[in-house]
Amino acid sequence: MIVNKSNDIYKVILLINLQLFINLPGGLEYKTSIADTLITLIEENPEAKENGLAHLCEFIEDCEHTSLAVRILHLLGMEGPKTSNPARYIR
């Protein structure tokens, strides 16, 4: 995929929308699909990592799906220490 400035704006818009959608009511499959997309965005776009991790961190505070929360906690444990401010992800 060729990355250019016009693609960057779409990534930002996608990230914002995913952050909004993950907080809407829904079941495990719905939340997992959104979390998977956020995780993919974080993995493929280093500039989206800190914002994406911060939102996943906020999401798991009220997450009622243990398997999804554990998966996100694992990601935070692996990627959080590599960020510029790891303490941001400690609650």
OpenMM code with the backbone's topology and positions (N, CA, C; nanometers):
from openmm import Vec3, app, unit

residues = "MET ILE VAL ASN LYS SER ASN ASP ILE TYR LYS VAL ILE LEU LEU ILE ASN LEU GLN LEU PHE ILE ASN LEU PRO GLY GLY LEU GLU TYR LYS THR SER ILE ALA ASP THR LEU ILE THR LEU ILE GLU GLU ASN PRO GLU ALA LYS GLU ASN GLY LEU ALA HIS LEU CYS GLU PHE ILE GLU ASP CYS GLU HIS THR SER LEU ALA VAL ARG ILE LEU HIS LEU LEU GLY MET GLU GLY PRO LYS THR SER ASN PRO ALA ARG TYR ILE ARG".split()
positions = [
    Vec3(0.0835, -0.1172, 0.0000),
    Vec3(0.0000, 0.0000, 0.0000),
    Vec3(0.0883, 0.1240, 0.0000),
    Vec3(0.0586, 0.2159, -0.0847),
    Vec3(0.1326, 0.3407, -0.0916),
    Vec3(0.0722, 0.4370, 0.0105),
    Vec3(0.1569, 0.4835, 0.1019),
    Vec3(0.1099, 0.5752, 0.2052),
    Vec3(0.1420, 0.7172, 0.1616),
    Vec3(0.0419, 0.8010, 0.1628),
    Vec3(0.0629, 0.9418, 0.1348),
    Vec3(-0.0232, 1.0231, 0.2292),
    Vec3(-0.0155, 1.1546, 0.2177),
    Vec3(-0.0872, 1.2418, 0.3103),
    Vec3(-0.2382, 1.2212, 0.3052),
    Vec3(-0.2928, 1.1924, 0.1880),
    Vec3(-0.4377, 1.1730, 0.1792),
    Vec3(-0.4810, 1.0460, 0.2530),
    Vec3(-0.3967, 0.9437, 0.2576),
    Vec3(-0.4293, 0.8225, 0.3323),
    Vec3(-0.4237, 0.8474, 0.4824),
    Vec3(-0.3355, 0.9370, 0.5266),
    Vec3(-0.3228, 0.9649, 0.6689),
    Vec3(-0.4518, 1.0196, 0.7279),
    Vec3(-0.5198, 1.1072, 0.6567),
    Vec3(-0.6446, 1.1637, 0.7078),
    Vec3(-0.7506, 1.0553, 0.7226),
    Vec3(-0.7516, 0.9584, 0.6331),
    Vec3(-0.8479, 0.8485, 0.6442),
    Vec3(-0.8181, 0.7610, 0.7652),
    Vec3(-0.6917, 0.7412, 0.7958),
    Vec3(-0.6533, 0.6631, 0.9136),
    Vec3(-0.6968, 0.7331, 1.0411),
    Vec3(-0.6809, 0.8635, 1.0448),
    Vec3(-0.7227, 0.9410, 1.1621),
    Vec3(-0.8743, 0.9328, 1.1789),
    Vec3(-0.9464, 0.9497, 1.0699),
    Vec3(-1.0930, 0.9419, 1.0746),
    Vec3(-1.1368, 0.8024, 1.1184),
    Vec3(-1.0732, 0.6994, 1.0651),
    Vec3(-1.1058, 0.5621, 1.1029),
    Vec3(-1.0800, 0.5396, 1.2516),
    Vec3(-0.9672, 0.5863, 1.3008),
    Vec3(-0.9326, 0.5689, 1.4420),
    Vec3(-1.0355, 0.6383, 1.5308),
    Vec3(-1.0749, 0.7598, 1.4969),
    Vec3(-1.1742, 0.8329, 1.5754),
    Vec3(-1.3074, 0.7589, 1.5765),
    Vec3(-1.3506, 0.7120, 1.4600),
    Vec3(-1.4779, 0.6402, 1.4526),
    Vec3(-1.4741, 0.5089, 1.5299),
    Vec3(-1.3643, 0.4369, 1.5205),
    Vec3(-1.3530, 0.3111, 1.5956),
    Vec3(-1.3580, 0.3379, 1.7456),
    Vec3(-1.2947, 0.4459, 1.7890),
    Vec3(-1.2977, 0.4811, 1.9308),
    Vec3(-1.4396, 0.5122, 1.9767),
    Vec3(-1.5177, 0.5734, 1.8906),
    Vec3(-1.6575, 0.6016, 1.9243),
    Vec3(-1.7409, 0.4740, 1.9241),
    Vec3(-1.7222, 0.3908, 1.8227),
    Vec3(-1.8035, 0.2701, 1.8073),
    Vec3(-1.7797, 0.1680, 1.9174),
    Vec3(-1.6571, 0.1579, 1.9667),
    Vec3(-1.6277, 0.0549, 2.0668),
    Vec3(-1.7001, 0.0838, 2.1979),
    Vec3(-1.7403, 0.2092, 2.2184),
    Vec3(-1.8126, 0.2447, 2.3408),
    Vec3(-1.9637, 0.2298, 2.3284),
    Vec3(-2.0121, 0.1989, 2.2096),
    Vec3(-2.1552, 0.1770, 2.1918),
    Vec3(-2.1936, 0.0391, 2.2455),
    Vec3(-2.3202, 0.0223, 2.2822),
    Vec3(-2.3636, -0.1095, 2.3301),
    Vec3(-2.3437, -0.2165, 2.2225),
    Vec3(-2.3021, -0.3340, 2.2653),
    Vec3(-2.2827, -0.4443, 2.1720),
    Vec3(-2.2262, -0.5656, 2.2430),
    Vec3(-2.2339, -0.6771, 2.1766),
    Vec3(-2.1858, -0.8023, 2.2337),
    Vec3(-2.0367, -0.8232, 2.2118),
    Vec3(-1.9911, -0.9388, 2.2529),
    Vec3(-1.8499, -0.9737, 2.2445),
    Vec3(-1.7993, -0.9709, 2.1004),
    Vec3(-1.8757, -1.0264, 2.0081),
    Vec3(-1.8312, -1.0309, 1.8685),
    Vec3(-1.8141, -0.8896, 1.8119),
    Vec3(-1.9077, -0.8024, 1.8417),
    Vec3(-1.9020, -0.6632, 1.7964),
    Vec3(-1.7790, -0.5930, 1.8531),
    Vec3(-1.7597, -0.6044, 1.9852),
    Vec3(-1.6458, -0.5386, 2.0509),
    Vec3(-1.5132, -0.5975, 2.0032),
    Vec3(-1.5085, -0.7284, 1.9838),
    Vec3(-1.3857, -0.7941, 1.9376),
    Vec3(-1.3490, -0.7469, 1.7976),
    Vec3(-1.4468, -0.7345, 1.7101),
    Vec3(-1.4194, -0.6879, 1.5733),
    Vec3(-1.3599, -0.5474, 1.5737),
    Vec3(-1.4154, -0.4612, 1.6551),
    Vec3(-1.3644, -0.3242, 1.6626),
    Vec3(-1.2255, -0.3228, 1.7257),
    Vec3(-1.2072, -0.3990, 1.8323),
    Vec3(-1.0755, -0.4059, 1.8967),
    Vec3(-0.9711, -0.4624, 1.8004),
    Vec3(-1.0060, -0.5640, 1.7241),
    Vec3(-0.9140, -0.6211, 1.6256),
    Vec3(-0.8703, -0.5165, 1.5241),
    Vec3(-0.9651, -0.4354, 1.4795),
    Vec3(-0.9338, -0.3313, 1.3816),
    Vec3(-0.8436, -0.2251, 1.4447),
    Vec3(-0.8724, -0.1861, 1.5685),
    Vec3(-0.7870, -0.0899, 1.6379),
    Vec3(-0.6454, -0.1449, 1.6549),
    Vec3(-0.6352, -0.2705, 1.6907),
    Vec3(-0.5049, -0.3337, 1.7101),
    Vec3(-0.4278, -0.3386, 1.5785),
    Vec3(-0.4956, -0.3715, 1.4704),
    Vec3(-0.4306, -0.3727, 1.3386),
    Vec3(-0.3808, -0.2340, 1.3025),
    Vec3(-0.4620, -0.1337, 1.3276),
    Vec3(-0.4212, 0.0046, 1.2998),
    Vec3(-0.2979, 0.0414, 1.3817),
    Vec3(-0.2951, 0.0014, 1.5076),
    Vec3(-0.1820, 0.0298, 1.5957),
    Vec3(-0.0555, -0.0403, 1.5451),
    Vec3(-0.0702, -0.1657, 1.5050),
    Vec3(0.0452, -0.2432, 1.4592),
    Vec3(0.1018, -0.1918, 1.3272),
    Vec3(0.0150, -0.1452, 1.2385),
    Vec3(0.0589, -0.1041, 1.1053),
    Vec3(0.0939, 0.0440, 1.0944),
    Vec3(0.0573, 0.1229, 1.1952),
    Vec3(0.0819, 0.2674, 1.1902),
    Vec3(0.1423, 0.3143, 1.3217),
    Vec3(0.2731, 0.3235, 1.3284),
    Vec3(0.3379, 0.3645, 1.4529),
    Vec3(0.2873, 0.4982, 1.5073),
    Vec3(0.2466, 0.5890, 1.4185),
    Vec3(0.1981, 0.7188, 1.4652),
    Vec3(0.0626, 0.7083, 1.5345),
    Vec3(-0.0081, 0.5994, 1.5154),
    Vec3(-0.1383, 0.5794, 1.5800),
    Vec3(-0.1269, 0.4981, 1.7088),
    Vec3(-0.0081, 0.4497, 1.7391),
    Vec3(0.0101, 0.3578, 1.8515),
    Vec3(-0.0314, 0.4178, 1.9853),
    Vec3(0.0226, 0.5334, 2.0206),
    Vec3(-0.0034, 0.5869, 2.1540),
    Vec3(-0.1492, 0.6249, 2.1741),
    Vec3(-0.2098, 0.6854, 2.0747),
    Vec3(-0.3507, 0.7220, 2.0857),
    Vec3(-0.4385, 0.5974, 2.0912),
    Vec3(-0.4098, 0.5001, 2.0073),
    Vec3(-0.4871, 0.3767, 2.0060),
    Vec3(-0.4745, 0.2987, 2.1355),
    Vec3(-0.3530, 0.2893, 2.1881),
    Vec3(-0.3324, 0.2196, 2.3152),
    Vec3(-0.4046, 0.2906, 2.4288),
    Vec3(-0.4007, 0.4238, 2.4269),
    Vec3(-0.4692, 0.5003, 2.5318),
    Vec3(-0.6189, 0.4729, 2.5299),
    Vec3(-0.6754, 0.4649, 2.4109),
    Vec3(-0.8187, 0.4398, 2.4052),
    Vec3(-0.8527, 0.2965, 2.4463),
    Vec3(-0.7707, 0.2010, 2.4061),
    Vec3(-0.7941, 0.0629, 2.4497),
    Vec3(-0.7822, 0.0525, 2.6019),
    Vec3(-0.6910, 0.1290, 2.6578),
    Vec3(-0.6741, 0.1323, 2.8030),
    Vec3(-0.8014, 0.1840, 2.8702),
    Vec3(-0.8584, 0.2888, 2.8164),
    Vec3(-0.9847, 0.3435, 2.8681),
    Vec3(-1.0985, 0.2416, 2.8524),
    Vec3(-1.1008, 0.1748, 2.7392),
    Vec3(-1.2079, 0.0794, 2.7100),
    Vec3(-1.2110, -0.0354, 2.8100),
    Vec3(-1.0959, -0.0895, 2.8467),
    Vec3(-1.0966, -0.2078, 2.9342),
    Vec3(-1.1385, -0.1756, 3.0770),
    Vec3(-1.1405, -0.0471, 3.1141),
    Vec3(-1.1866, -0.0131, 3.2484),
    Vec3(-1.3308, -0.0558, 3.2709),
    Vec3(-1.4132, -0.0480, 3.1676),
    Vec3(-1.5544, -0.0848, 3.1796),
    Vec3(-1.5908, -0.2077, 3.0970),
    Vec3(-1.4910, -0.2788, 3.0482),
    Vec3(-1.5160, -0.3934, 2.9608),
    Vec3(-1.5755, -0.5088, 3.0412),
    Vec3(-1.6858, -0.5613, 2.9931),
    Vec3(-1.7518, -0.6725, 3.0612),
    Vec3(-1.7157, -0.8080, 2.9999),
    Vec3(-1.6265, -0.8077, 2.9010),
    Vec3(-1.5853, -0.9313, 2.8331),
    Vec3(-1.4419, -0.9636, 2.8740),
    Vec3(-1.4268, -1.0583, 2.9646),
    Vec3(-1.2968, -1.0903, 3.0228),
    Vec3(-1.1944, -1.1307, 2.9173),
    Vec3(-1.2326, -1.2124, 2.8221),
    Vec3(-1.1367, -1.2603, 2.7217),
    Vec3(-1.0819, -1.1441, 2.6390),
    Vec3(-1.1654, -1.0479, 2.6072),
    Vec3(-1.1217, -0.9314, 2.5310),
    Vec3(-1.0336, -0.8409, 2.6167),
    Vec3(-1.0705, -0.8222, 2.7423),
    Vec3(-0.9909, -0.7396, 2.8333),
    Vec3(-0.8510, -0.7982, 2.8526),
    Vec3(-0.8425, -0.9297, 2.8663),
    Vec3(-0.7124, -0.9966, 2.8843),
    Vec3(-0.6258, -0.9774, 2.7599),
    Vec3(-0.6867, -0.9882, 2.6444),
    Vec3(-0.6133, -0.9693, 2.5188),
    Vec3(-0.5582, -0.8269, 2.5071),
    Vec3(-0.6390, -0.7299, 2.5439),
    Vec3(-0.5958, -0.5900, 2.5382),
    Vec3(-0.4898, -0.5635, 2.6441),
    Vec3(-0.5054, -0.6209, 2.7626),
    Vec3(-0.4031, -0.6058, 2.8672),
    Vec3(-0.2691, -0.6620, 2.8219),
    Vec3(-0.2731, -0.7741, 2.7518),
    Vec3(-0.1501, -0.8330, 2.6983),
    Vec3(-0.0841, -0.7366, 2.5989),
    Vec3(-0.1640, -0.6803, 2.5101),
    Vec3(-0.1120, -0.5832, 2.4137),
    Vec3(-0.0524, -0.4620, 2.4853),
    Vec3(-0.1228, -0.4110, 2.5848),
    Vec3(-0.0716, -0.2964, 2.6610),
    Vec3(0.0591, -0.3315, 2.7314),
    Vec3(0.0679, -0.4529, 2.7829),
    Vec3(0.1907, -0.4969, 2.8489),
    Vec3(0.3086, -0.5099, 2.7538),
    Vec3(0.2797, -0.5477, 2.6300),
    Vec3(0.3866, -0.5636, 2.5308),
    Vec3(0.4259, -0.4300, 2.4675),
    Vec3(0.3285, -0.3474, 2.4346),
    Vec3(0.3548, -0.2248, 2.3593),
    Vec3(0.3685, -0.1001, 2.4468),
    Vec3(0.3022, -0.0982, 2.5609),
    Vec3(0.3059, 0.0193, 2.6484),
    Vec3(0.4459, 0.0633, 2.6879),
    Vec3(0.5328, -0.0295, 2.7317),
    Vec3(0.6679, 0.0111, 2.7721),
    Vec3(0.7528, 0.0678, 2.6577),
    Vec3(0.7132, 0.0450, 2.5348),
    Vec3(0.7897, 0.0947, 2.4196),
    Vec3(0.7489, 0.2363, 2.3800),
    Vec3(0.6482, 0.2930, 2.4476),
    Vec3(0.6001, 0.4259, 2.4124),
    Vec3(0.6801, 0.5337, 2.4863),
    Vec3(0.6569, 0.6583, 2.4496),
    Vec3(0.7314, 0.7695, 2.5097),
    Vec3(0.6902, 0.7950, 2.6551),
    Vec3(0.5672, 0.7562, 2.6934),
    Vec3(0.5211, 0.7774, 2.8304),
    Vec3(0.4431, 0.6545, 2.8797),
    Vec3(0.5146, 0.5488, 2.9172),
    Vec3(0.4476, 0.4250, 2.9587),
    Vec3(0.3521, 0.4405, 3.0763),
    Vec3(0.3789, 0.5357, 3.1645),
    Vec3(0.2931, 0.5546, 3.2811),
    Vec3(0.1512, 0.5971, 3.2427),
    Vec3(0.1343, 0.6446, 3.1221),
    Vec3(0.0032, 0.6866, 3.0739),
    Vec3(-0.0971, 0.5709, 3.0738),
    Vec3(-0.0485, 0.4489, 3.0655),
    Vec3(-0.1356, 0.3324, 3.0542),
    Vec3(-0.1583, 0.2602, 3.1862),
    Vec3(-0.1078, 0.3161, 3.2943),
    Vec3(-0.1266, 0.2557, 3.4266),
    Vec3(-0.2477, 0.3206, 3.4924),
    Vec3(-0.3391, 0.2384, 3.5384),
    Vec3(-0.4611, 0.2897, 3.6047),
    Vec3(-0.4632, 0.2461, 3.7477),
] * unit.nanometer
topology = app.Topology()
chain = topology.addChain("A")
for resn in residues:
    res = topology.addResidue(resn, chain)
    for name in ("N", "CA", "C"):
        topology.addAtom(name, app.Element.getBySymbol(name[0]), res)
